[in-house]
């Protein structure tokens, strides 16, 4: 992995993810009434995310934010003659279910784009289905580099699927970003690295480890956990005996919270650090009082601090969704809006109506989409990756996530 340097660092204070509430009307298949639009032709934006189960807090934030984008486009008549509707499917965080959902979305001829999924492992299972059907997919949350740059991305980047895009930056940046903060800013030199063996967690832990060692840090132990378990007492004891001054965990909050709690209970009063997968209010509930001082990195800058996000935050609150938009709300809105912009381009290029090969045309149009979004400038590079490479470090304090540092990497 190439050497990176941290630039454009700004310190800031902020509250954690806002718990804004209320909800649009849902129909029986998980879709939603996205408001009155321009009439004429209906275009469906699919959503795939975990809407039930351990990760549903993040998944419901994704669904609601896409719904808000569709409602906004309809209200503004952003694409003349087009009404946008949302069809949301629950993947339960499972790759096999995600693949079935992809097939279902492809079968609906009105679906011209899909936002999701949350999990990189689920994204991996869906890509070929969408690409074969020339159906664009924009993930607000997938961070594994292989999805857009191929399995050999560290030595030779090759884009596997033309229809795959994402508004989140990748773990090729997130892992080293965390390593630089832990080593240079937090002054932690001995890390115990744990992951859940899944695509996202293992990949993130690997990029963190490589950069941490490159900086001069020492890995004093490694362990893999079973993500189905909630008893991590054995690994907690190993952490304590290893003499680590920090733990890095590659995985998600349902396991990270109990893991952090049990590490502290074992006598290792050291912070647990993770990626965007643990950046949720639910992590704080699960880790308890001992989670104070734990750290997470997440994609982009805090939505609450971005001038570009003020309208989104206000509109989300006013729309009355009963779940928070969580870590990926802004990115989900921007993913949906990217699809809306691509559809607009295709319609305008075809005398105001959808062409017969609309899906393929939307895939082509997506490559050149560029607009000022909730999360900042939204556009895509030659791999379909977000050109916005900003990340933020958050810390648990007084029962909420607060901003510690934001920055970007170059090199």
C-alpha positions as CSV (number, residue, x, y, z in Angstrom):
1,X,0.0,0.0,0.0
2,X,1.3,3.4,-0.9
3,X,2.4,5.9,1.8
4,X,-0.2,8.5,2.6
5,X,0.0,11.7,4.5
6,X,-2.8,13.4,6.4
7,X,-3.7,16.8,5.3
8,X,-6.5,19.4,5.8
9,X,-7.1,18.5,9.4
10,X,-9.5,20.5,11.3
11,X,-10.5,20.0,14.9
12,X,-14.2,20.5,15.8
13,X,-16.7,19.8,18.5
14,X,-20.1,18.3,17.6
15,X,-22.9,16.3,19.0
16,X,-23.3,12.7,17.8
17,X,-25.8,11.5,15.2
18,X,-29.1,13.3,15.6
19,X,-32.2,11.4,16.4
20,X,-34.6,13.1,14.1
21,X,-38.0,11.5,13.6
22,X,-41.2,10.6,11.5
23,X,-42.1,8.6,8.4
24,X,-43.7,8.5,5.0
25,X,-46.5,6.1,4.3
26,X,-45.3,2.6,3.4
27,X,-47.0,0.1,1.3
28,X,-47.1,-3.7,1.9
29,X,-43.9,-4.5,-0.1
30,X,-41.7,-2.1,1.8
31,X,-42.0,0.7,-0.8
32,X,-43.1,4.2,0.0
33,X,-45.4,6.9,-1.3
34,X,-42.9,9.4,-2.4
35,X,-45.3,12.3,-3.0
36,X,-46.8,13.9,-6.0
37,X,-44.5,14.3,-8.9
38,X,-44.5,15.5,-12.5
39,X,-47.0,12.8,-13.5
40,X,-46.5,10.8,-16.7
41,X,-43.9,8.1,-16.3
42,X,-43.1,6.3,-13.0
43,X,-39.4,5.6,-12.3
44,X,-38.7,3.3,-9.3
45,X,-35.5,3.7,-7.2
46,X,-34.8,0.5,-5.5
47,X,-33.3,0.3,-2.0
48,X,-31.5,-2.7,-0.5
49,X,-30.5,-2.5,3.2
50,X,-31.0,-4.3,6.5
51,X,-34.4,-3.1,7.5
52,X,-34.8,-5.6,10.3
53,X,-32.3,-7.2,12.7
54,X,-29.1,-5.9,14.4
55,X,-28.1,-3.4,11.7
56,X,-31.6,-2.0,11.0
57,X,-30.8,1.4,12.6
58,X,-28.4,2.1,9.8
59,X,-30.6,0.4,7.1
60,X,-33.8,2.4,8.0
61,X,-31.8,5.6,7.9
62,X,-30.7,4.7,4.4
63,X,-34.3,3.9,3.3
64,X,-35.8,7.1,4.8
65,X,-33.1,9.3,3.2
66,X,-33.7,7.8,-0.3
67,X,-37.4,8.3,0.3
68,X,-36.8,12.0,1.1
69,X,-34.8,12.4,-2.1
70,X,-37.6,11.0,-4.2
71,X,-40.2,13.2,-2.4
72,X,-38.0,16.2,-3.0
73,X,-37.5,15.5,-6.7
74,X,-41.3,15.0,-7.2
75,X,-42.2,18.1,-5.3
76,X,-39.8,20.2,-7.4
77,X,-40.7,18.4,-10.6
78,X,-36.9,18.0,-11.0
79,X,-37.4,15.7,-14.0
80,X,-40.2,16.9,-16.1
81,X,-42.8,14.1,-16.8
82,X,-41.2,11.7,-14.3
83,X,-42.6,10.6,-10.9
84,X,-40.1,8.8,-8.6
85,X,-41.2,6.0,-6.4
86,X,-39.1,4.0,-3.9
87,X,-39.2,0.2,-3.5
88,X,-37.3,-0.8,-0.4
89,X,-36.2,-4.4,0.2
90,X,-34.8,-5.9,3.4
91,X,-31.5,-7.9,3.0
92,X,-31.2,-8.6,6.8
93,X,-27.4,-8.0,6.4
94,X,-27.2,-11.4,4.5
95,X,-25.4,-11.8,1.2
96,X,-27.8,-14.5,-0.1
97,X,-30.9,-12.4,0.7
98,X,-29.3,-9.4,-1.0
99,X,-28.7,-11.4,-4.2
100,X,-32.4,-12.5,-4.2
101,X,-33.4,-8.8,-3.7
102,X,-31.2,-7.8,-6.6
103,X,-33.0,-10.4,-8.9
104,X,-36.3,-9.0,-7.7
105,X,-35.4,-5.4,-8.4
106,X,-34.0,-6.3,-11.9
107,X,-37.4,-8.0,-12.7
108,X,-39.2,-4.8,-12.1
109,X,-38.9,-2.9,-15.4
110,X,-39.6,0.4,-13.7
111,X,-36.5,0.2,-11.5
112,X,-33.8,2.4,-13.1
113,X,-31.4,2.5,-10.2
114,X,-30.7,1.0,-6.8
115,X,-29.3,2.6,-3.6
116,X,-27.5,0.2,-1.3
117,X,-26.5,-2.1,0.2
118,X,-25.0,-1.3,3.6
119,X,-22.7,-4.3,3.8
120,X,-19.7,-4.9,1.5
121,X,-20.3,-8.6,1.6
122,X,-23.9,-8.1,0.4
123,X,-22.7,-5.7,-2.3
124,X,-20.3,-8.3,-3.5
125,X,-23.2,-10.8,-4.0
126,X,-25.4,-8.2,-5.9
127,X,-22.9,-6.7,-8.4
128,X,-23.0,-9.3,-11.2
129,X,-26.9,-9.5,-11.1
130,X,-27.2,-5.7,-11.6
131,X,-24.3,-5.4,-14.1
132,X,-25.8,-8.2,-16.3
133,X,-29.1,-6.3,-16.4
134,X,-27.3,-3.0,-16.9
135,X,-29.0,-1.6,-13.8
136,X,-27.0,1.1,-11.9
137,X,-26.2,0.5,-8.2
138,X,-25.0,3.3,-6.0
139,X,-23.9,2.3,-2.4
140,X,-23.8,4.9,0.3
141,X,-21.9,2.7,2.6
142,X,-19.8,-0.1,1.0
143,X,-16.1,0.6,1.7
144,X,-14.3,-2.6,0.6
145,X,-11.9,-1.5,-2.2
146,X,-12.2,-4.7,-4.2
147,X,-15.8,-3.9,-5.1
148,X,-14.8,-1.1,-7.5
149,X,-11.0,-1.8,-8.0
150,X,-10.9,-5.6,-8.2
151,X,-9.5,-8.2,-5.9
152,X,-5.9,-7.2,-6.7
153,X,-6.5,-3.5,-6.0
154,X,-3.3,-3.1,-4.0
155,X,-1.1,-4.0,-7.0
156,X,-3.3,-3.5,-10.1
157,X,-6.7,-1.7,-10.1
158,X,-9.2,-3.0,-12.5
159,X,-12.9,-2.1,-12.4
160,X,-15.0,-5.3,-12.3
161,X,-18.5,-3.8,-12.9
162,X,-19.4,-0.8,-14.9
163,X,-22.8,-0.4,-13.2
164,X,-21.4,-0.2,-9.6
165,X,-20.8,3.2,-8.0
166,X,-20.6,4.5,-4.4
167,X,-20.7,7.8,-2.5
168,X,-18.7,6.4,0.4
169,X,-14.9,6.4,0.3
170,X,-13.1,3.1,0.7
171,X,-11.2,1.2,3.4
172,X,-8.0,1.8,1.3
173,X,-8.3,5.3,2.9
174,X,-10.3,4.7,6.0
175,X,-8.0,2.1,7.6
176,X,-4.8,4.1,7.1
177,X,-6.7,7.3,8.2
178,X,-7.5,5.6,11.5
179,X,-3.9,4.2,11.9
180,X,-2.5,7.7,11.5
181,X,-4.8,9.1,14.1
182,X,-4.2,6.3,16.6
183,X,-0.4,6.4,16.2
184,X,0.3,10.1,15.6
185,X,-2.5,11.8,17.6
186,X,-3.7,9.4,20.2
187,X,0.0,8.3,20.7
188,X,-0.9,4.6,20.9
189,X,1.9,2.3,19.9
190,X,0.8,-1.2,20.7
191,X,-2.4,-2.5,19.1
192,X,-4.4,-5.7,19.4
193,X,-6.3,-6.2,16.1
194,X,-9.6,-8.1,16.0
195,X,-12.0,-8.7,13.1
196,X,-15.3,-10.5,12.4
197,X,-13.9,-12.4,9.3
198,X,-16.4,-10.7,7.0
199,X,-15.6,-8.9,3.8
200,X,-15.9,-5.4,5.4
201,X,-14.3,-6.1,8.8
202,X,-11.4,-8.2,7.7
203,X,-10.5,-5.8,4.8
204,X,-10.6,-2.8,7.1
205,X,-8.5,-4.4,9.8
206,X,-5.9,-5.3,7.1
207,X,-5.5,-1.8,5.8
208,X,-5.3,-0.4,9.3
209,X,-2.7,-2.9,10.3
210,X,-0.5,-2.3,7.3
211,X,-0.4,1.5,7.9
212,X,0.0,1.2,11.7
213,X,3.1,-1.1,11.2
214,X,4.5,1.2,8.5
215,X,4.3,4.1,11.0
216,X,6.3,2.2,13.6
217,X,3.4,0.7,15.7
218,X,3.5,-2.8,17.0
219,X,0.7,-5.4,16.6
220,X,0.8,-7.3,20.0
221,X,-2.0,-9.7,19.1
222,X,-4.6,-10.6,16.5
223,X,-7.9,-12.5,16.8
224,X,-11.0,-13.3,14.8
225,X,-14.4,-13.4,16.4
226,X,-17.7,-15.2,15.5
227,X,-20.1,-12.4,14.6
228,X,-23.0,-14.6,15.8
229,X,-21.6,-14.6,19.3
230,X,-22.0,-12.1,22.1
231,X,-19.5,-13.7,24.5
232,X,-16.0,-12.3,23.9
233,X,-14.6,-13.0,27.4
234,X,-11.8,-15.2,26.0
235,X,-10.5,-12.6,23.5
236,X,-10.9,-9.9,26.2
237,X,-8.6,-11.8,28.4
238,X,-6.1,-12.1,25.6
239,X,-6.2,-8.4,25.0
240,X,-5.5,-7.7,28.7
241,X,-2.6,-10.2,28.8
242,X,-1.0,-8.8,25.5
243,X,-0.3,-5.4,27.1
244,X,-2.0,-3.5,24.3
245,X,-2.7,0.2,24.7
246,X,-5.5,0.2,22.1
247,X,-7.7,-2.3,20.3
248,X,-8.7,-2.0,16.6
249,X,-11.8,-3.8,15.6
250,X,-12.9,-4.5,12.0
251,X,-16.6,-5.1,12.1
252,X,-19.9,-3.6,13.1
253,X,-21.6,-2.2,16.2
254,X,-23.7,-5.3,17.3
255,X,-20.4,-7.1,18.1
256,X,-18.2,-4.1,18.8
257,X,-20.3,-2.8,21.7
258,X,-20.3,-6.0,23.8
259,X,-16.6,-6.5,22.8
260,X,-15.7,-3.1,24.1
261,X,-17.6,-3.6,27.3
262,X,-16.1,-7.1,28.0
263,X,-12.5,-5.8,27.3
264,X,-13.0,-3.2,30.0
265,X,-14.5,-5.7,32.4
266,X,-11.5,-7.9,31.9
267,X,-9.3,-5.1,33.2
268,X,-7.9,-3.6,30.0
269,X,-8.9,0.0,30.4
270,X,-8.0,0.9,26.8
271,X,-10.0,2.4,23.9
272,X,-11.6,0.3,21.2
273,X,-11.3,1.9,17.7
274,X,-13.4,0.9,14.7
275,X,-14.6,2.1,11.4
276,X,-17.9,3.4,10.1
277,X,-19.5,0.1,11.0
278,X,-19.5,1.0,14.7
279,X,-20.4,4.6,14.3
280,X,-24.0,4.3,15.6
281,X,-25.8,5.4,18.7
282,X,-26.5,1.7,19.3
283,X,-22.8,1.1,19.8
284,X,-22.9,3.5,22.8
285,X,-25.9,1.6,24.2
286,X,-24.2,-1.7,23.9
287,X,-20.8,-0.7,25.2
288,X,-22.2,1.0,28.3
289,X,-20.4,3.6,30.5
290,X,-17.0,1.9,29.8
291,X,-17.3,2.9,26.1
292,X,-16.4,6.5,26.9
293,X,-13.2,7.3,25.0
294,X,-13.8,4.6,22.3
295,X,-13.2,5.9,18.7
296,X,-14.7,5.4,15.3
297,X,-13.9,6.7,11.9
298,X,-16.7,7.4,9.4
299,X,-16.9,8.5,5.8
300,X,-17.1,12.3,5.1
301,X,-17.5,15.2,7.5
302,X,-20.3,15.2,10.2
303,X,-23.5,16.0,8.4
304,X,-24.6,18.3,11.2
305,X,-21.6,20.5,10.6
306,X,-21.8,20.9,6.8
307,X,-23.5,24.0,5.5
308,X,-24.5,21.9,2.5
309,X,-26.5,19.6,4.8
310,X,-28.7,22.1,6.6
311,X,-31.6,21.7,4.2
312,X,-31.4,17.9,4.4
313,X,-31.4,17.9,8.2
314,X,-34.3,20.3,8.4
315,X,-36.3,18.4,5.7
316,X,-35.7,15.1,7.3
317,X,-36.9,16.4,10.6
318,X,-40.0,18.0,9.0
319,X,-40.8,14.8,7.0
320,X,-41.5,13.0,10.3
321,X,-39.4,9.8,9.9
322,X,-39.5,7.8,13.1
323,X,-35.9,6.7,12.8
324,X,-32.7,8.7,12.7
325,X,-30.8,9.2,9.4
326,X,-27.8,7.7,11.1
327,X,-24.2,7.6,9.6
328,X,-25.3,7.1,6.0
329,X,-28.3,9.3,5.7
330,X,-26.6,12.1,3.8
331,X,-24.8,9.6,1.5
332,X,-28.0,7.8,0.8
333,X,-29.8,11.0,-0.2
334,X,-26.8,11.8,-2.5
335,X,-26.8,8.3,-3.9
336,X,-30.5,8.6,-4.8
337,X,-30.0,12.1,-6.1
338,X,-27.2,10.9,-8.4
339,X,-29.7,8.4,-9.9
340,X,-32.3,11.2,-10.3
341,X,-29.7,13.3,-12.0
342,X,-28.7,10.5,-14.3
343,X,-32.3,9.8,-15.2
344,X,-32.8,13.6,-15.9
345,X,-29.9,13.5,-18.3
346,X,-31.2,10.5,-20.1
347,X,-34.7,12.0,-20.4
348,X,-33.4,15.3,-21.7
349,X,-31.2,13.6,-24.3
350,X,-34.3,11.7,-25.6
351,X,-36.7,14.6,-26.2
352,X,-38.3,14.5,-22.8
353,X,-39.0,10.8,-22.5
354,X,-37.3,7.6,-21.4
355,X,-35.7,5.6,-24.2
356,X,-36.2,1.8,-24.5
357,X,-32.7,1.2,-23.3
358,X,-33.0,3.5,-20.3
359,X,-31.1,1.3,-17.9
360,X,-28.0,1.2,-20.0
361,X,-28.2,4.9,-20.7
362,X,-28.5,5.7,-16.9
363,X,-25.4,3.6,-16.2
364,X,-23.5,5.7,-18.9
365,X,-24.9,9.0,-17.6
366,X,-23.9,8.1,-14.0
367,X,-20.2,8.2,-14.8
368,X,-20.5,11.9,-15.6
369,X,-22.9,13.0,-12.8
370,X,-21.6,15.9,-10.8
371,X,-23.6,18.1,-8.3
372,X,-23.3,19.8,-5.0
373,X,-24.9,17.3,-2.6
374,X,-25.7,17.0,1.1
375,X,-22.2,15.6,1.8
376,X,-20.4,18.0,-0.5
377,X,-19.4,17.7,-4.1
378,X,-20.7,14.4,-5.6
379,X,-19.0,12.9,-8.6
380,X,-17.3,9.6,-9.5
381,X,-13.8,8.6,-10.6
382,X,-12.9,6.0,-13.3
383,X,-13.6,3.2,-10.9
384,X,-17.1,4.5,-9.8
385,X,-15.7,5.5,-6.5
386,X,-16.6,8.8,-4.8
387,X,-14.2,11.7,-5.5
388,X,-14.9,13.0,-2.0
389,X,-12.2,11.3,0.2
390,X,-12.9,13.1,3.5
391,X,-13.2,11.1,6.7
392,X,-13.8,12.0,10.4
393,X,-12.7,10.6,13.7
394,X,-15.4,10.5,16.4
395,X,-15.1,9.8,20.1
396,X,-17.7,8.7,22.7
397,X,-18.1,11.4,25.3
398,X,-21.1,12.0,27.7
399,X,-23.1,9.2,26.0
400,X,-22.8,10.6,22.5
401,X,-20.4,10.6,19.5
402,X,-18.4,13.8,19.2
403,X,-16.2,15.0,16.4
404,X,-12.4,14.8,17.1
405,X,-10.8,15.4,13.7
406,X,-11.8,15.6,10.0
407,X,-9.4,15.3,7.2
408,X,-8.4,13.8,3.8
409,X,-5.6,11.7,2.5
410,X,-3.4,12.2,-0.5
411,X,-0.6,10.1,-2.0
